[in-house]
């Protein structure tokens, strides 16, 4: 049996300040074309990054979220939250 080292809980140590986890972001398979979502626009692929729960509290802090479309890490703020329509990218 291989024992894996126990990793520290970063949330308890105060190094993680995101109120959202990756599991709180709406996955691509759940997004429907033509539907408007409140979220952020990815700076790399320009697709919306939407929280799973809409109408969340907006604390004065920044977020680090991985884009569900392209996988790039985004540094976002709650002030950048906007309503945008989801249109999937066409395959090349």
Contact map, one row per residue, 1 for C-alpha under 8 A:
11100000000000000000000000000000000000000000000000000000000000000000000000000000000000000000
11110000000000000000000000000000000000000000000000000000000000000000000000000000000000000000
11111000000000000000000000000000000000000000000000000000000000000000000000000000000000000000
01111100000000000000000000000000000000000000000000000000000000000000000000000000000000000000
00111110000000000000000000000000000000000000000000000000000000000000000000000000000000000000
00011111000000000000000000000000000000000000000000000000000000000000000000000000000000000000
00001111100000000000000000000000000000000000000000000000000000000000000000000000000000000000
00000111110000000000000000000000000000000000000000000000000000000000000000000000000000000000
00000011111110000000000000000000000000000000000000000000000000000000000000000000000000000000
00000001111111110000000000000000000000000000000000000000000000000000000000000000000000000000
00000000111111111000000000000000000000000000000000000000000000000000000000000000000000000000
00000000111111100000000000000000000000000000000000000000000000000000000000000000000000000000
00000000111111110000000000000000000000000000000000000000000000000000000000000000000000000000
00000000011111111000000000000000000000000000000000000000000000000000000000000000000000000000
00000000011111111000000000000000000000000000000000000000000000000000000000000000000000000000
00000000011011111100000000000000000000000000000000000000000000000000000000000000000000000000
00000000001001111110000000000000000000000000000000000000000000100000000000000000000000000000
00000000000000011111100000000000000000000000000000000000000001110000000000000000000000000000
00000000000000001111100000000000000000000000000000000000000000100000000000000000000000000000
00000000000000000111111110000000000000000000000000100000000000101000000000000000000000000000
00000000000000000111111110000000000000000000000000000000000000001000000000000000000000000000
00000000000000000001111110000000000000000000000000000000000000001100000000000000000000000000
00000000000000000001111111000000000000000000000000000000000000000000000000000000000000000000
00000000000000000001111111000000000000000000000000111000000000000000000000000000000000000000
00000000000000000001111111100000000000000000000011110000000000000001000000000000000000000000
00000000000000000000001111110110000000000000000011110000000000000001000000000000000000000000
00000000000000000000000011111110000000000000000000000000000000000001000000000000000000000000
00000000000000000000000001111110000000000000000000000000000000000001100000000000000000000000
00000000000000000000000000111111000000000000000000000000000000000000000000000000000000000000
00000000000000000000000001111111000000000000000000000000000000000000000000000000000000000000
00000000000000000000000001111111101000000000000000000000000000000000000000000000000001000000
00000000000000000000000000001111111000000000000000000000000000000000000000000000000001000000
00000000000000000000000000000011111000000000000000000000000000000000000000000000000011110000
00000000000000000000000000000001111100000000000000000000000000000000000000000000000011100000
00000000000000000000000000000011111110000000000000000000000000000000000000000000000011000000
00000000000000000000000000000000011111000000000000000000000000000000000000000000001111000000
00000000000000000000000000000000001111100000000101000000000000000000000000000000001111000000
00000000000000000000000000000000000111110000000001100100000000000000000000000000111100000000
00000000000000000000000000000000000011111000000111100000000000000000000000000000111100000000
00000000000000000000000000000000000001111100000111000000000000000000000000010001110000000000
00000000000000000000000000000000000000111110011110000000000000000000000000000000000000000000
00000000000000000000000000000000000000011111111110000000000000000010000001000000000000000000
00000000000000000000000000000000000000001111110000000000000000000000000001000000000000000000
00000000000000000000000000000000000000000111110000000000000000000000010100000000000000000000
00000000000000000000000000000000000000000111111000000000000000000000110000000000000000000000
00000000000000000000000000000000000000001111111100000000000000000000000000000000000000000000
00000000000000000000000000000000000000001100111110000000000000000000100000000000000001110000
00000000000000000000000000000000000010111100011111000000000000000000000000000000000111000000
00000000000000000000000011000000000000111100001111100000000000000011000000000000000000000000
00000000000000000000000011000000000011110000000111110000000000000000000000000000000000000000
00000000000000000001000111000000000001100000000011111100000000000000000000000000000000000000
00000000000000000000000111000000000000000000000001111100000000000000000000000000000000000000
00000000000000000000000100000000000000000000000000111111000000000000000000000000000000000000
00000000000000000000000000000000000001000000000000111111000000000000000000000000000000000000
00000000000000000000000000000000000000000000000000001111100000000000000000000000000000000000
00000000000000000000000000000000000000000000000000001111110000000000000000000000000000000000
00000000000000000000000000000000000000000000000000000011111000000000000000000000000000000000
00000000000000000000000000000000000000000000000000000001111100000000000000000100000000000000
00000000000000000000000000000000000000000000000000000000111110000000000000000100000000000000
00000000000000000000000000000000000000000000000000000000011111000000000000001100000000000000
00000000000000000000000000000000000000000000000000000000001111100000000000001100000000000000
00000000000000000100000000000000000000000000000000000000000111110000000000111100000000000000
00000000000000001111000000000000000000000000000000000000000011111000000001111100000000000000
00000000000000000100000000000000000000000000000000000000000001111100000011110000000000000000
00000000000000000001110000000000000000000000000000000000000000111110000011110000000000000000
00000000000000000000010000000000000000000000000000000000000000011111001111000000000000000000
00000000000000000000000000000000000000000100000010000000000000001111111111000000000000000000
00000000000000000000000011110000000000000000000010000000000000000111111000000000000000000000
00000000000000000000000000010000000000000000101000000000000000000011111000000000000000000000
00000000000000000000000000000000000000000001100000000000000000000011111100000000000000000000
00000000000000000000000000000000000000000000000000000000000000000111111110000000000000000000
00000000000000000000000000000000000000000001000000000000000000000110011111000000000000000000
00000000000000000000000000000000000000000000000000000000000000011110001111100000000000000000
00000000000000000000000000000000000000000110000000000000000000111110000111110000000000000000
00000000000000000000000000000000000000000000000000000000000001111000000011111000000000000000
00000000000000000000000000000000000000010000000000000000000001111000000001111101000000000000
00000000000000000000000000000000000000000000000000000000000111100000000000111111100000000000
00000000000000000000000000000000000000000000000000000000011111100000000000011111100000000000
00000000000000000000000000000000000000000000000000000000000000000000000000001111100000000000
00000000000000000000000000000000000000010000000000000000000000000000000000011111110000000000
00000000000000000000000000000000000001110000000000000000000000000000000000001111111000000000
00000000000000000000000000000000000001110000000000000000000000000000000000000001111100000000
00000000000000000000000000000000000111100000000000000000000000000000000000000000111110000000
00000000000000000000000000000000000111100000000100000000000000000000000000000000011111000000
00000000000000000000000000000000111110000000000100000000000000000000000000000000001111100000
00000000000000000000000000000011111110000000001100000000000000000000000000000000000111110000
00000000000000000000000000000000110000000000001000000000000000000000000000000000000011111000
00000000000000000000000000000000100000000000001000000000000000000000000000000000000001111100
00000000000000000000000000000000000000000000000000000000000000000000000000000000000000111110
00000000000000000000000000000000000000000000000000000000000000000000000000000000000000011111
00000000000000000000000000000000000000000000000000000000000000000000000000000000000000001111
00000000000000000000000000000000000000000000000000000000000000000000000000000000000000000111
